[in-house]
Amino acid sequence: QQDKNGFNRSIKIFLKGKPSHLATPKDVVLRLLKEFGAHGLLGYSAEIYGEYVDSLSLDGRVTIASMATEMGGIIILFSKNDGVQADSDAIYEKTFEIDISSLKPLISRPGHPEDVVSVTDVKETKVDSGFIGSCTNGRMEDMRSVAKILKNRKIAPGRILKIVPSTDKIWKKCLDEGLIKIFKHAGALVGSAGCAGCAAGQIGQTGSGEVAVSSGNRNFVGKQGKG
């Protein structure tokens, strides 16, 4: 959608404060989803600013930007810390300030990405399988975080964990750093690089009646199998 001059409409989002040490960029973008819903950014380009943004790595920024589609947005943009900035007279249709101070881990309940609740609201839910990967969480930072948790541990009996690095370069780096070995010893299934597990017909889909927890960007019914 465009304004009367033919320009795409833009909004500015300020993130106020910093989340808890347990929260990740995925939790921050889930907070945005809770705020804007599935259509809140429809037709807009969004620029995101704030102290937290300045502290983010490229991996973290990509995680947030990859979720623009879930809010209907055209694109989410971040300024480089030491690079290109928006013009001082740039015009924004709307400006939002969203408080992420002490934000704790969040999760989307099945069926709708914007149905966001605290992880504590769904604790003790039996989970049959897990998936780590996709455009939102298949990068090196994610793989290292997973390895840190899985080292010297085993996947619980009767449970399945699927891990898919997003690119061949990341897959090789996981191999070189010994992360694949950690995943294997923990009992996880490691797939070839790609989106796998984020789309039906790929690695280890959920069966009817099963519950999965996934780092993918969407949780629509049937997205990762019948479960």
C-alpha positions in Angstrom: 0.0 0.0 0.0 1.2 3.5 -0.8 0.5 7.1 0.2 -0.9 9.7 -2.1 2.7 10.4 -3.4 3.3 6.8 -4.4 5.6 6.0 -1.5 5.3 2.9 0.6 4.0 3.7 4.1 6.5 3.5 6.9 6.2 3.3 10.7 8.8 3.6 13.4 9.0 1.3 16.4 11.0 2.1 19.5 11.8 -0.8 21.8 12.1 0.5 25.4 14.3 -1.2 27.9 16.0 -4.6 27.7 14.5 -8.1 28.1 15.5 -10.6 30.8 18.7 -12.7 30.3 16.4 -15.7 29.4 14.7 -13.9 26.5 16.0 -14.0 22.9 15.3 -12.0 19.8 12.6 -14.5 19.0 10.8 -13.6 22.2 11.1 -9.9 21.3 9.5 -10.5 17.9 6.8 -12.6 19.5 6.1 -9.6 21.8 5.7 -7.5 18.6 3.3 -10.1 17.2 1.3 -9.9 20.4 1.2 -6.1 20.0 0.4 -5.9 16.2 -1.4 -9.2 15.5 -1.5 -10.9 12.1 -2.4 -7.7 10.2 -1.0 -4.8 12.3 1.8 -4.1 9.8 -0.2 -4.8 6.7 1.2 -2.6 3.9 3.9 -1.0 6.0 7.6 -0.9 6.1 8.7 -0.8 9.7 12.0 0.6 11.2 13.0 -0.6 14.6 15.1 1.4 17.0 16.2 1.3 20.7 19.1 0.4 23.0 18.3 -3.3 22.7 18.4 -3.1 18.9 21.9 -1.6 19.0 23.1 -4.5 21.1 21.8 -7.2 18.7 24.0 -9.3 16.4 23.2 -9.7 12.7 21.7 -13.1 13.6 19.3 -11.5 16.1 18.2 -8.8 13.7 17.5 -11.4 11.0 15.4 -13.4 13.4 13.2 -10.4 14.0 13.1 -9.3 10.4 12.1 -12.8 9.2 8.9 -12.5 11.2 7.6 -9.4 9.4 5.4 -11.5 7.2 3.5 -12.9 10.3 2.4 -9.3 11.0 1.5 -8.6 7.4 4.5 -6.2 7.0 6.3 -5.5 3.7 9.7 -5.4 5.5 11.4 -4.8 8.8 14.5 -2.6 8.7 17.3 -2.0 11.1 19.9 0.8 10.8 23.5 -0.3 11.0 25.1 1.0 14.2 27.8 2.8 12.3 26.2 3.1 8.9 23.1 4.3 7.0 20.5 6.1 9.0 17.0 7.4 8.1 16.9 11.0 6.9 16.3 13.5 9.8 13.1 14.7 8.0 11.8 11.2 7.2 8.0 10.9 7.5 6.4 8.1 9.4 2.6 7.4 9.4 2.8 6.2 13.0 5.3 5.8 15.8 5.0 3.1 18.5 6.9 2.6 21.8 6.9 -1.0 23.0 8.2 -1.8 26.5 10.3 -4.9 26.5 11.8 -4.3 30.0 12.5 -7.6 31.8 10.6 -9.5 29.0 10.5 -13.3 29.7 10.3 -16.2 27.2 7.1 -16.3 25.2 5.5 -18.9 22.9 2.8 -19.0 20.3 0.0 -21.4 20.9 -1.0 -23.7 18.0 -2.8 -22.3 15.0 -2.0 -18.6 15.1 1.5 -16.9 15.3 0.0 -13.9 17.1 -1.6 -16.1 19.9 1.3 -15.3 22.2 1.5 -16.2 25.8 4.2 -16.7 28.5 5.9 -20.0 28.4 4.9 -20.4 32.0 1.2 -20.5 30.9 1.8 -23.8 29.0 4.2 -25.5 31.4 3.6 -29.2 32.0 2.1 -29.6 28.5 3.4 -32.9 27.1 5.6 -32.3 24.1 6.3 -35.2 21.7 8.9 -33.5 19.5 10.9 -30.3 19.1 12.3 -28.6 16.0 15.2 -26.1 15.9 15.9 -24.4 12.6 14.2 -22.3 9.9 14.9 -18.8 8.7 14.2 -17.5 12.2 16.4 -19.8 14.3 18.8 -21.9 12.2 21.9 -19.8 12.5 25.2 -20.2 14.3 24.1 -18.4 17.5 21.1 -20.8 17.7 23.2 -23.9 17.1 25.7 -22.9 19.8 22.9 -22.2 22.3 21.4 -25.6 21.6 24.8 -27.4 22.0 25.3 -25.6 25.3 22.0 -27.0 26.6 22.4 -30.5 25.2 26.0 -31.2 26.1 26.3 -34.3 28.3 22.5 -34.7 28.2 20.1 -37.1 26.5 16.8 -36.5 24.8 14.0 -37.9 27.0 12.8 -41.4 26.1 9.9 -41.3 23.6 10.7 -37.7 22.6 12.3 -36.5 19.3 14.4 -33.4 18.7 15.1 -32.3 15.1 17.9 -29.8 14.4 18.5 -28.3 11.0 21.2 -25.6 10.4 19.9 -23.1 7.8 22.8 -23.1 5.4 25.6 -25.4 4.3 28.1 -22.9 5.7 26.5 -23.1 9.1 26.2 -26.9 8.9 30.0 -27.2 8.2 30.8 -24.8 11.0 28.7 -27.0 13.4 30.7 -30.0 12.3 34.1 -28.1 12.7 33.2 -26.9 16.2 32.0 -30.3 17.3 28.4 -29.3 17.7 27.1 -32.1 15.4 28.8 -34.6 17.7 27.0 -33.1 20.7 23.7 -33.2 18.9 24.3 -36.8 17.9 25.3 -38.0 21.4 22.2 -36.3 22.8 20.1 -38.4 20.4 18.9 -35.6 18.2 18.1 -36.0 14.5 20.2 -33.6 12.4 19.0 -32.8 8.9 20.7 -31.4 5.8 20.8 -27.6 5.7 17.7 -25.8 4.7 14.2 -24.9 5.9 13.4 -28.5 6.8 10.9 -29.1 9.5 9.3 -25.7 8.9 7.2 -27.2 6.0 5.2 -30.3 5.6 6.8 -33.2 3.8 10.3 -32.6 5.3 12.2 -34.1 8.2 10.3 -35.8 11.0 6.7 -34.4 10.7 4.3 -34.6 13.7 1.7 -37.3 13.7 -2.0 -36.9 14.4 -2.5 -36.0 18.1 1.1 -35.2 18.7 2.4 -31.9 20.1 5.5 -30.2 18.8 7.4 -27.1 20.0 9.1 -25.4 17.1 11.4 -22.4 16.4 9.9 -22.0 13.0 8.1 -18.7 12.1 4.6 -20.2 11.6 2.4 -22.6 13.6 -0.5 -23.0 11.2 -2.4 -26.3 11.4 -0.6 -28.8 9.1 2.5 -26.7 8.7 4.7 -29.4 10.2 2.5 -32.4 9.8 -0.9 -33.5 11.1 -0.2 -32.9 14.8 
